[in-house]
Structure formats: C-alpha cells, structure tokens
C-alpha cells in the first residue's frame, strides 16, 4: 500500500490530507506518512 500511496502523492493525485486518511485507517504508518510527505504526522 505504501508504494501505491507514495506514487499517487508524487503524481499529485493524493494530497497530504488523503495520505493522512491512510494512516488513520491503519493502511500505512506515521513514519511512512513522513517519508511520503516530508511532514510529521500529527
């Protein structure tokens, strides 16, 4: 799931808020959120 979310984020399909939803649903971790967005998960 991480690779797919990262690819979509880098393509501009997903926003930070979209990626945050994946963390909240347990699909990716807070660490992975930071790796994708370069921002701390809050």
Buried (B, 14 or more C-beta within 10 A) or exposed (E): EBEEBBEBBEEEEBEEEEBBEBBEEEBBEEEBBBEBBEEEBE
